């Protein structure tokens, strides 16, 4: 469902838009009555579309607000205004609005303008967005560097979505606790009117924060993924050449790919990003150091007698991946990455890589462990549960 920010200083018209857009099936991201608040809400809420009046109170009109929004966030804007004078239209043309509608606007005209604006915005975004469709056709080092840059951009986007979800979850837990204790104080000390005024203020502040956090969840929304049967080994073999050709010098690569009979249910593009991120994390430091990176991919069946079963992995069939780097990785860095520490990373590029990989793997039902052993280096092991074999 597309969400729309509506901006107008006429409360009656805001109410009309709220009711009309809701009836059409859109979600109202928020409302604003000045150009300044429109920019502030756009930064916070990141709506899919903005309906913007032009003449409003304050120093910033709707056209100037749109210029800032386009420059910073590239969100499409439809002007809905009573101002049809030529000077307004000429100024509006300079900020490339998605449409310019004159009040009173008919509902069918409004809906058509919204649908076209959303369609054109998605089409433009799909042309600009990096994707993995053709990256393996790169045949020069310059092309490979471009591929690497595209993949890193996609990884950062994935990490931001996961981080937003983690922040929203932690804030919601804190807000619920604060509001709960404030309600307990109300119940226990009903005669203390001064105290109750403070708890009321606390609860109101909690509601405002909760509203902001709910809008933060907009950042976590993702397009529907296409999960299909995939071979982990084949995906690794696609990603590995990009890493090998752009990695730091001094690395000797060893691979062991056993023909895979176990397929997993996966979104190919997301999983390739995760595999790229793991390899990039391990090989992204210590330029010039002589080291060996071993990549092992095979089918694995675990039962109660399996000696290689980690404590948190259930018995069953898995597509198994192990990446072993015998180079130097600081002990403190390796050992801090436990399952409970994958909530909020420190924002170095390497940590973002591992953070994104962990959450993508989790979304595929997989399990990732990172181990460090003195004198042997660092190893990452990933267990993907095999998809059920279709009935003949």
C-alpha positions in Angstrom: 0.0 0.0 0.0 1.5 3.4 -1.1 1.7 6.0 1.6 1.1 9.7 1.0 2.0 12.9 2.9 -0.6 15.6 2.5 0.4 19.3 2.9 -2.1 22.1 3.1 -3.0 24.9 5.5 -6.7 24.5 5.1 -7.9 22.0 7.7 -11.1 21.2 5.9 -9.2 20.3 2.8 -6.7 18.2 4.8 -9.7 16.3 6.2 -11.2 15.9 2.7 -7.9 14.5 1.4 -7.5 12.2 4.4 -10.9 10.7 3.9 -10.7 10.5 0.1 -7.3 8.9 -0.1 -8.1 6.4 2.6 -11.2 5.4 0.6 -9.1 5.0 -2.5 -6.9 2.5 -0.6 -3.9 4.7 0.1 -2.2 5.1 3.5 -1.8 8.6 5.0 1.8 8.9 6.1 1.2 12.2 7.8 0.0 15.8 7.5 1.7 19.2 7.4 0.4 22.8 7.2 3.6 24.7 6.3 6.5 24.2 3.8 8.9 23.8 6.7 6.9 21.1 8.3 6.5 19.4 5.0 10.2 19.1 4.5 10.6 17.9 8.1 7.9 15.2 7.8 9.3 14.1 4.4 12.7 13.5 6.0 11.2 11.6 8.9 8.4 9.6 7.1 9.9 9.1 3.6 6.5 8.8 2.0 6.0 7.4 -1.5 4.3 10.6 -2.7 3.4 14.1 -1.4 0.3 16.2 -2.2 1.5 19.8 -1.8 -0.3 23.1 -1.6 1.8 26.1 -2.7 0.8 29.2 -0.7 1.0 28.4 3.0 2.0 30.3 6.2 5.7 30.7 6.9 8.7 31.7 5.0 8.8 28.6 2.8 6.1 28.0 0.2 5.2 24.6 -1.4 7.5 25.2 -4.4 10.6 25.8 -2.3 9.7 22.9 0.0 9.4 20.7 -3.1 12.8 21.8 -4.4 14.4 20.7 -1.1 12.5 17.4 -1.0 13.6 16.6 -4.6 17.2 17.5 -4.0 17.5 15.5 -0.7 15.0 12.6 -1.1 13.7 12.5 -4.7 10.1 12.0 -3.6 7.5 12.8 -6.2 5.3 15.8 -5.5 1.8 16.6 -6.9 0.8 20.3 -6.5 -2.9 20.6 -5.4 -3.5 24.3 -5.2 -6.0 27.1 -6.0 -3.2 29.2 -7.5 -3.3 29.0 -11.3 -1.5 32.2 -12.0 1.3 32.0 -14.7 4.0 33.0 -12.3 3.2 30.1 -9.9 3.1 27.6 -12.9 6.4 28.9 -14.2 8.1 28.5 -10.8 6.5 25.1 -10.3 8.0 23.9 -13.7 11.5 24.5 -12.3 11.0 21.7 -9.6 9.5 19.1 -11.9 6.3 18.2 -10.1 4.5 15.0 -11.0 1.3 16.9 -11.7 -0.3 20.4 -11.1 -3.9 20.1 -10.1 -6.3 23.1 -9.5 -8.7 23.1 -6.6 -11.5 22.0 -6.5 -10.1 18.8 -7.9 -12.2 15.9 -9.0 -11.6 12.5 -7.3 -11.1 10.6 -10.5 -8.5 13.2 -11.7 -6.8 13.1 -8.4 -6.6 9.3 -8.4 -5.3 9.2 -12.0 -2.6 11.7 -11.2 -1.5 9.8 -8.1 -1.4 6.4 -9.9 0.7 7.9 -12.8 3.0 9.7 -10.3 3.6 6.5 -8.3 4.1 4.4 -11.5 6.6 6.8 -13.0 8.5 7.0 -9.7 8.8 3.3 -9.4 9.9 3.0 -13.1 12.6 5.6 -12.6 13.8 4.0 -9.4 14.1 0.6 -11.1 16.2 2.1 -13.9 18.6 3.7 -11.4 18.7 0.9 -8.9 21.7 -1.4 -9.0 20.9 -5.1 -9.7 22.7 -8.3 -10.2 21.2 -9.2 -13.6 24.2 -8.4 -15.7 27.1 -8.0 -13.3 28.8 -11.2 -14.2 29.3 -10.1 -17.7 32.0 -7.7 -16.5 35.2 -8.4 -18.4 37.7 -5.8 -17.1 39.0 -4.7 -13.8 37.3 -1.4 -14.2 34.0 -3.2 -14.8 34.6 -5.4 -11.7 35.2 -2.3 -9.6 31.9 -0.9 -10.8 30.2 -4.2 -9.9 31.8 -4.2 -6.5 30.5 -0.6 -5.9 27.0 -1.6 -7.0 27.0 -4.6 -4.7 28.2 -2.5 -1.7 25.4 0.0 -2.3 22.9 -2.8 -2.2 24.4 -4.3 0.9 24.2 -0.9 2.7 20.5 -0.6 1.8 19.9 -4.1 3.2 21.7 -3.2 6.4 19.7 0.0 6.8 16.5 -1.9 6.5 17.6 -4.5 9.1 19.0 -1.8 11.4 15.7 0.2 11.2 13.8 -2.9 12.2 16.1 -3.5 15.2 15.9 0.1 16.4 12.1 0.2 16.1 11.9 -3.1 18.1 14.1 -1.9 20.9 12.4 1.5 21.1 9.0 -0.1 21.2 10.0 -2.3 24.1 11.4 0.7 26.0 8.2 2.8 25.4 5.9 0.0 26.5 7.9 -0.4 29.8 7.8 3.4 30.4 4.1 3.7 29.7 3.4 0.6 31.8 5.2 2.0 34.8 3.4 5.4 34.4 0.0 3.6 34.4 1.0 1.7 37.6 1.8 5.0 39.3 -1.6 6.4 38.2 -3.3 3.3 39.8 -1.2 3.3 43.0 -1.3 7.1 43.8 -4.6 8.4 42.4 -4.8 11.1 45.1 -1.5 12.7 44.1 -2.7 15.1 41.4 0.7 16.7 40.8 2.3 13.3 40.3 -0.5 12.3 37.9 0.1 15.4 35.8 3.7 14.2 35.4 2.7 10.6 34.5 0.2 12.0 32.0 3.0 14.0 30.3 5.2 10.9 30.3 2.4 8.8 28.6 1.8 11.5 26.0 5.5 11.7 25.2 5.5 8.0 24.9 2.7 8.1 22.4 4.5 10.7 20.3 7.7 8.6 20.3 5.6 5.5 19.4 4.1 7.3 16.4 7.6 8.2 15.2 8.8 4.6 15.7 5.9 3.3 13.7 6.9 5.5 10.8 10.4 4.2 11.1 9.0 0.9 10.1 8.5 2.4 6.6 12.2 2.0 6.1 12.0 -1.7 6.7 9.5 -2.4 4.0 10.8 -4.5 1.2 9.5 -5.6 -2.1 8.1 -9.1 -2.2 11.0 -11.6 -2.7 10.8 -14.4 -5.3 11.8 -17.5 -3.5 12.8 -20.4 -5.8 14.8 -23.6 -5.4 18.5 -22.6 -5.6 21.8 -24.3 -5.2 24.0 -22.5 -2.7 27.2 -23.9 -4.4 26.2 -22.4 -7.7 25.5 -19.0 -6.2 28.8 -19.0 -4.5 30.5 -19.9 -7.8 28.8 -16.9 -9.3 29.9 -14.4 -6.6 33.4 -15.7 -6.0 35.1 -14.4 -9.2 34.0 -10.8 -8.3 35.7 -11.2 -4.9 38.8 -12.9 -6.3 39.5 -10.2 -8.9 38.9 -7.3 -6.6 40.3 -8.6 -3.3 43.5 -7.4 -1.7 46.8 -8.9 -2.9 48.5 -11.8 -1.1 45.5 -14.2 -1.0 45.7 -17.7 -2.2 42.3 -19.2 -3.0 41.3 -22.8 -2.5 37.8 -24.1 -3.3 36.0 -27.4 -2.7 32.6 -27.6 -4.4 30.9 -30.9 -4.1 28.0 -31.3 -6.6 24.9 -30.3 -4.7 21.8 -32.4 -4.4 20.2 -30.3 -1.8 18.4 -27.1 -3.0 17.2 -24.4 -0.7 14.3 -22.0 -1.0 15.9 -18.7 -1.7 15.7 -15.3 -3.3 18.7 -15.5 -5.6 19.7 -11.8 -5.6 19.5 -11.4 -1.8 21.4 -14.6 -1.1 24.2 -13.6 -3.5 24.5 -10.3 -1.6 24.9 -12.3 1.6 27.5 -14.6 0.2 29.4 -11.6 -1.3 29.2 -9.9 2.1 30.7 -12.8 4.0 33.6 -13.2 1.6 34.2 -9.4 1.6 34.2 -9.3 5.4 36.9 -12.0 5.7 39.1 -10.8 2.9 38.8 -7.0 3.4 41.8 -6.4 5.6 45.6 -6.9 5.8 46.7 -6.0 2.3 49.8 -7.9 1.2 49.6 -10.5 3.9 50.2 -14.0 2.6 47.2 -16.0 3.5 44.9 -18.7 2.3 41.2 -18.5 2.0 39.3 -21.8 1.6 35.8 -22.0 0.4 34.0 -25.3 1.0 30.4 -25.9 -0.2 28.6 -29.3 0.0 25.6 -31.1 1.2 25.4 -32.0 4.9 23.2 -34.4 6.8 23.2 -34.0 10.6 21.9 -36.5 13.1 22.3 -37.1 16.8 25.7 -38.7 16.2 27.1 -36.0 14.0 30.3 -34.7 15.6 30.2 -31.4 13.6 26.7 -30.4 14.8 26.8 -27.0 16.5 24.6 -26.8 19.6 22.0 -24.6 18.1 21.5 -26.5 14.8 18.8 -29.2 14.6 19.3 -32.5 12.9 18.3 -32.6 9.3 19.6 -32.0 5.7 21.5 -28.8 5.0 23.4 -26.9 2.2 26.6 -26.2 4.0 29.1 -23.4 3.4 32.4 -22.8 5.2 34.8 -20.0 4.5 38.2 -20.4 6.3 40.7 -17.5 6.4 44.1 -18.4 8.0 45.1 -14.7 8.0 45.2 -12.5 11.0 41.9 -11.1 12.3 42.1 -9.4 15.7 40.8 -11.8 18.4 38.6 -9.2 20.0 36.9 -8.5 16.6 36.2 -12.1 15.8 34.9 -13.1 19.2 32.5 -10.2 19.6 30.4 -11.5 16.8 28.0 -13.8 18.6 24.4 -14.4 17.6 23.2 -11.9 20.3 25.5 -9.2 18.9 24.0 -8.9 15.5 21.6 -6.2 16.5 23.3 -2.9 16.0 26.7 -2.8 14.3 29.5 -0.3 14.6 29.4 1.4 11.2 32.6 0.4 9.5 32.1 -1.0 6.0 33.3 -4.5 7.1 30.9 -4.7 9.9 28.0 -3.6 7.7 28.9 -6.4 5.4 28.6 -9.0 8.1 25.5 -7.4 9.6 23.7 -7.5 6.3 24.8 -11.0 5.6 23.6 -12.3 8.9 20.1 -10.9 8.5 19.7 -12.1 4.9 20.7 -15.6 6.0 18.3 -15.4 8.9 15.5 -14.5 6.5 16.3 -17.6 4.5 16.1 -19.8 7.7 19.8 -20.2 7.8 22.3 -20.2 10.7 25.6 -18.4 10.7 28.5 -18.9 13.1 31.8 -17.1 13.2 34.7 -18.8 15.0 38.2 -17.7 15.7 41.1 -20.0 16.8 44.6 -18.8 17.6 47.1 -19.9 14.9 44.3 -21.1 12.6 42.5 -17.9 11.8 38.8 -17.2 11.3 36.0 -19.4 9.9 32.4 -18.7 9.0 30.0 -21.6 8.7 26.5 -21.3 7.3 23.8 -23.9 7.4 20.8 -23.6 5.1 18.0 -26.0 5.7 17.4 -28.0 2.5 14.0 -27.5 0.8 11.6 -30.4 0.9 12.0 -32.8 -2.1 8.9 -32.5 -4.3 6.7 -35.6 -4.4 7.0 -37.6 -7.6 
